[in-house]
Amino acid sequence: MPGEHDQLQAGLKKRHLTMLSLGGVIGAGFFVGISAIINQAGPAAALTCAITGVIVFVVMRMLGEMAVAKPCTGSFTEYARMAFGPWAGFATGWLYWYFWVMVVGIEAVIGGSLLARWFPDVPMWIMSAGLLLIMTLVNLASVGNFGEAEYWFAGIKVTVILAFIVVASLFVFGLWPGTHADFSNLIDHGGFMPNGFGPVLVGVVAVIFSMTGAELVTIAAAESPEPGESIRRATNTVVFRVLAFFVISTLLLVTMVPWDAFTVGESPFIDALSRLGVGAGADILNLVVLVAVLSCLNSGLYTASRMLFTLSRHQNAPGWMVRTNSRGVPVKGVLACTVIGYGCIAAGYIWPDTIFMFLVNSSGAVCLFVYVFICASEIRLRRRWERTSPEILEFRVWLFPVVPILVTLVILSVLVGMAFVSDMRAQLMQSLIAFAVILGAYLVKRTLGRRRGRTAEAGDASPVEQSRPVEPGSVAEADSAEQPESSGTAAVTAAR
């Protein structure tokens, strides 16, 4: 049974979760990375965003179905455990932790480089470490502080995107001073799909990474008073958020500026702001991307520490990870993630082209692995729950099992497609290495557990040994303290 100091608290308010669900799909990569998609697909990059949005929406709907039926802190890691056993919970938990703890370090490095624009004389590693320290203090204070910080970060991102959509729409429709309605850029430079339909599909790989974060609300909802209702609301609106933030913004960008005028690696929003006559466009965008970086840092520390909390409850991580303070914060888990983040900062400063790039690439496809687990878990658990407890299925995926199976196949196709795209092949291969290491760690853990079990059974077989008292600090005492890995149902109950 959970003790007094291994409980999370319901400190997140409805407005926190609402803004988290709104801003969760807007990562720092969207403001810059969309240029590469436009360069490949032309104006049809908007179609790439739409296809990706449908995939993310269905995955979120599947996750929402399970989360409403059985809300829990570990979210999809618990459902993978219920569906396929302890190994799946171990793998998804550590994969997702690895992804987000790498995000923490990588975003800190990016944040330092953004600040260097305004503070060129300050070493970037100091600014990176400073940003990470600030976000660590926010997360250590309370889950309410995390929610409040994310509320304002997400609010700024959403406000900026909506303001851009309004102003850019006025420009496109000729309502901006000195302009007239003009949609010629959509077809005048090689057509709507200048490079064919292939790049439209290949672009899904990159865009889906930018949308990673929509699922965070299902983890955070466990620390709110009404998790089921929060998850239901966030899942129902994800398609509208993707439509507004990605599809419309991208369509406006390629309408305002010829698609072949954008430079890969530079934000297309700078060119758009220049067309609008905003002279300080680069500085404005730098500030907006910095806010997005801080949001990712904040969310990354929160998510990674909660993954450690869940893994620890299942004895898949050190037991001290589950300990919380009086405010319900897993302090040691947060600090452990921070240490990894500082390690990434050091790698980015000392070995930028070797170790740091390996860390970046090795987490690149992990979110897709997790999405496959979510889909497979929903397909299996849905059938099980329909037989045993259909009353908990209050929020169902449509056209089951056709839609879930189809989306699963699409995600697997995207993973296979990465092997044939030179810029993404390293991400796939190195992410597979990370996955293999995690599975290997589980096999080692299971083997050691079985050996301890056999040793304990051999000791129990001797009546003489059974009659002897266990001395404090002995190996026998340590073995007797081992608890068997709990079942899926018991684990969910404990994690609530």
C-alpha positions, 0 to 999 in steps of 0.5 A, a space after each residue: 500500500 502507498 505510504 504517506 510520503 509516496 503520494 502525488 497531490 491533486 494540485 493542478 486546476 482545470 485552467 492549468 490542464 486546459 492550457 497544457 492541452 492547448 500549448 502541448 502541441 506547440 513545440 519550439 521545433 514548430 517555429 523553425 522546423 516547418 521550413 524543412 517541411 515546406 522545402 520538401 512538400 511546397 504548399 502541400 506542407 499544409 496537407 502534411 500537417 493535416 495528415 499528421 494531425 489526424 494520426 495524433 488525434 486518433 492516438 489521443 482518442 485511443 489514449 483518452 479511451 483508456 485514461 477515462 476508463 482507468 485514470 492513473 499517473 503512469 498513463 500509457 505505461 500502465 495500459 501497456 503493462 495491463 495489456 502485455 505484461 511487466 516488460 511492456 510497462 518497463 519498456 514504455 516507461 523507460 523509453 518515454 523517460 529517456 525521450 523527455 529527459 533528453 528533451 530537457 538537456 537538448 532544450 536547455 542547450 537550445 535555450 542558451 543559444 537563443 539567449 546568446 543573441 542578446 548576451 553574446 559575451 556570456 558563455 552559452 553553457 552558463 545560460 543553459 545551466 541557468 535556465 535548467 536551474 530555474 525550471 528545476 526550482 519551479 518543479 520542486 516547489 509544487 505541482 501547482 507551480 509547474 501548472 502555473 508556469 505552463 499555463 503562462 508559457 502555453 498562453 504566450 505560445 497560443 496568443 502568438 499563433 492566434 495573433 499571427 493567424 489573424 494578421 496573416 489572414 488580413 494580409 492574404 485577403 487584402 485587408 492589410 494596408 497596402 495589400 490585395 487578395 492574392 493566392 498565386 503563391 499556392 500554384 505559381 511555383 511548380 503547383 500545389 505539390 511541386 515535388 509530388 505526393 511522396 514528400 507530403 507523406 515523408 514529411 509526416 515523420 518530421 511533423 509528428 515530432 513537432 506535435 509530440 506533447 499532446 499526450 502529456 495532459 493524460 499524465 498530468 490529469 492524474 494530479 487534478 481533481 477530475 482526471 476523466 473529464 479533463 482527459 475527455 475535454 483535451 482529447 475532443 479538442 486536439 484536432 481543432 488545436 492541430 488544425 488552427 496551429 499547424 494547418 492554418 499557419 502553414 497554409 498562410 505562410 506559403 500563401 504570403 511567401 513563395 515556398 521556394 523562398 524559405 531557407 531550411 533551418 531558418 524560421 519561415 515566420 521571420 520572412 512572413 513578419 518581414 512581409 507584414 512590415 515588422 522590422 524586429 521580426 527576428 528578435 520577436 521570434 527569438 523571444 517566442 521560441 525561447 518561451 517555447 523552450 522554457 515550456 518544453 523544459 518545464 514539461 520535460 522535467 515534470 513528465 520525466 520525474 513522473 515516469 520515474 515515480 511510476 517505474 519506482 512503484 513497480 520496482 522498475 526504478 530505485 525505490 527512493 524515486 517514489 518518495 515525495 515531500 509534504 507537497 506531493 513532489 517526487 523531489 529526488 526524481 526531479 533532481 535525478 532528471 536535472 542531473 541528466 540534463 546537466 550532463 547533456 549540457 556538458 556534452 553539448 559544450 565539450 562533445 557537440 558533434 559526437 556524444 551530444 549528437 548521439 543523444 539527440 538522434 537516439 531519442 528521435 524516434 522514441 515517441 513513435 515507438 511509444 505511439 505504437 505501444 499506445 495503439 496496440 494496448 488500446 486494441 487489446 484492452 478494448 476487447 478485454 474490457 468489452 468482455 469483462 467491464 463494458 461499463 467503464 468504456 464511456 469514451 470510445 474510439 470510433 469504428 473499432 478495430 478498423 481505425 486503431 489498426 489502420 493508424 497503427 499500420 500508418 505509424 509503423 510505415 512512418 518508422 519504416 520510411 525513416 530508414 529510407 530518408 537519409 536525414 532520418 536514418 541515423 535517428 531511427 537506428 540510434 533510437 533502436 539501439 536505445 530501445 534494445 538497451 532498455 529491453 536488455 536491462 529488463 531481461 537482466 532485471 528479470 533474470 536477477 529477480 528469478 535468481 533471488 527467488 530461487 535462492 529464497 526458495 532454497 532457504 525456505 526449504 530448510 526447517 532449520 533455516 526457517 526457525 532462525 531469526 533474520 539478523 538486521 542488515 543480512 542478505 536474508 533480510 534484503 531478500 525478504 524485503 523484496 516485493 513481487 511485481 504487482 499486477 496491472 490492476 493493483 498497480 493502477 490502483 496504487 498509482 491513482 
